[in-house]
């Protein structure tokens, strides 16, 4: 299937930021030279603005899955618990050494490891899976002796994985000589300040508009500047969400403009979560299902959150629909069995799924307009979807000094008794009720200061 090049419509770069009658931004409804300029003020030519692009807003993701909470400081700090059990993946083990029937191996774990003498471990090597006991501990290494007489069977050094499953002591011996401190990770993020403003002169503010308009904010009528202000406000609300999704911390020289950035959703998942590539892109639904099952296995190794929400672009959403529909045994042969669709014929015919269960997990799927819109991620691509765990997690808040439950994904905004910066709006000038200056204009200002907190990012997944 191929698509021809279509007319892109009104190009924003040709529009004036304020209402001005220029030769470059007027709408000409005729093709006879300058006749359109002479006729543009005839009201019958401008009856109503056509909603060509429908609802142009792309915000809504954080409203659906997140929560908003105030904060009073310049940063938010939280601690996340570490793993309960001790394990090591792909660490180097020396070859077997020792006398026959008493083979031992020295395994390098690195500095600060928490394995102690007399603990028992399960070791996975290229030669098999073995049980062993730790006989000696050094700063960076441990010495293990397998319960089987032949040891690990390594004739040369190689990578192994291991985890601690218990301990064993001989009669009359002393107890464990050291303690294991609980591991935790301290994370931080800081808010960013977003600003915008709308401006109109006093003369234009009192002028009747030429077009009957309807905006995303619900405003209707003939006053063009009201429509434009509503669009500006809606665009700013989109920016407040898009910034928290796309933002990154400044890793370069920030002294030039004094900005430090903040960790957005995509950056948090890329650094602390999981990234899956080409999940629902196969022509064979069985291959896609196998890929999806790999996601389940990855979730099993993390927090195993039962309910998850997937926000997908159009390609991924259709691929997921096809994968699920193909699990119906009558689907491929053109039958009319709707079992996989909860026996709902409408759901089957629409091929649109609001939720499904696989293994021990419930998944809820929806389209994310931000990934499809031709003026946002739909233009550049790169991200095809995101999986977000539902529910809350328990973390230690270092500001409050206690454990608290918070949604996995939530927004923190600056607020105090003196100033609430969640979404500030104020008017300056001498028009529209403002009396702050002698300028014959009205300026509407917008400001917010906020950041995104992604807790337990190891349970999130980015689809590329």
Residue, then its C-alpha position, 0 to 999 in steps of 0.5 A: x500500500x502506498x500513499x500519495x503526498x497530500x496537502x499539509x494544510x495551514x503551515x504554522x510558520x506562515x502564521x503571524x504570532x499575533x493578529x495582523x493583516x499581512x499579505x502572507x497570512x490572510x485566507x484567499x478564497x478565490x483564484x482571480x488575482x487580488x479579488x480575494x483580498x478585496x472580498x475577504x471581509x464579506x461575511x458570507x465567505x467566512x461562516x465557520x471555521x472547519x475543524x479539519x484536524x478534530x481535537x488537536x490536543x495530544x495531552x491526556x497520558x499523565x491524566x490517565x495513569x498519573x497523579x499530581x502532588x505538591x512539593x515545596x523544595x527544589x528537588x524530590x528525593x526518594x529511596x527504592x528498596x534493593x533485591x531481597x536475595x543475593x545473586x550475581x550474573x556472569x561473574x568469572x570463576x577460576x578453573x577447578x583446583x584441589x585434590x580429587x574429590x575436593x575440588x574448589x573454585x575461586x569466583x570473582x564477585x567484585x568489591x562490596x559483595x555481601x556473600x558470607x562464609x558458610x552460605x550455600x549457593x546455586x551455581x550455573x556454569x556451562x557444564x551444568x547447575x551445581x550446589x556449593x558451600x562458601x568456604x572462604x571470603x575475600x574482599x572481591x572473591x569467594x571460594x566455593x566447594x561443590x557438594x558433588x565431588x567433581x566440582x564445577x568441571x571447569x578446566x579453564x576460567x569461565x563466566x558463571x551465575x549464582x545466587x544464595x539459597x541458605x547456609x550450613x554450619x558444622x556442629x559446635x561452630x560459631x554463628x555467622x560472623x557478619x551481617x548484611x545491610x539492606x540495600x537501597x537506591x536513592x533517586x532524585x529529580x528536579x522540577x523544570x519551569x515552563x512558560x508561555x504567553x499570549x498577546x493582543x492589542x487593545x484595538x483587536x481585542x475590541x474587534x468582532x472576528x470574521x470566523x465563527x470558531x470552536x476550540x479545544x477548550x470548548x470556546x465558541x463565538x466570533x471573537x477571534x482573540x478568544x479562540x487564539x487564547x484558548x489555543x495558546x492555553x491548550x498548547x501550553x497544557x500539551x507542553x506541560x505533558x510532553x516536556x515530562x515525557x521527553x525531558x532529559x537531564x543536562x549532561x553537558x555544559x549548562x552554564x550558558x543558559x542556566x538550565x539543568x533539565x529533568x528526567x522524563x518518562x522515556x529517559x527514566x525507562x531507558x536508564x532504569x527500565x526495559x526496552x523491547x524492540x519490534x514486539x508486534x511486527x511479525x507477519x506470523x502471530x505466533x512469533x508475536x505471541x512468543x515475543x510477548x511471552x518474553x515480556x511476561x518472563x521479564x516481568x516475572x523477574x521484576x516486581x510481577x505487578x499484576x495489572x499493566x497499561x500499554x499505550x501504543x502507536x497505531x502499528x503496535x496497536x494493530x499488531x497486538x489486535x492481530x496477535x490476539x485475534x489469531x489465538x482464536x482457532x476459527x479466526x484463520x479459517x474465517x469462522x465466526x467464533x468469538x470466544x477470545x473476545x469474551x463472546x462479544x460479537x461487536x468486540x470481535x468485529x471491531x478488532x479493538x481490545x480494551x483488556x486481556x489476560x495472559x499468564x497471571x497478568x492483566x493488560x489494558x491497551x489503548x492508543x496514545x495520540x502523542x505517538x500518532x500525531x503528525x506534529x509530535x512523535x508521529x513525525x519522528x518515530x523512535x518510540x512505539x509504545x510504553x508499558x506502565x504498571x498500575x497501582x502504587x509502590x511503597x518508597x521511603x520519602x527522605x523529605x517526610x522521613x517515612x515510608x509512603x505509598x505513591x503511584x508508580x508514575x506521578x507528577x510533583x509540582x511546586x506549591x506553598x501557602x504563598x504561591x501555587x505553581x501548578x498552573x499559574x495564569x495572570x493578565x498584564x497590560x491595560x486591556x481585558x480588565x488588567x491595569x498593570x501598565x500603559x501598554x495598549x494590549x493584553x498579555x496572558x501569561x502561563x507558568x508551571x513548575x513540575x517534574x515527573x517521578x518514575x518509581x520502580x522503573x524496572x517494572x516499566x517497558x519502552x517499545x521501540 
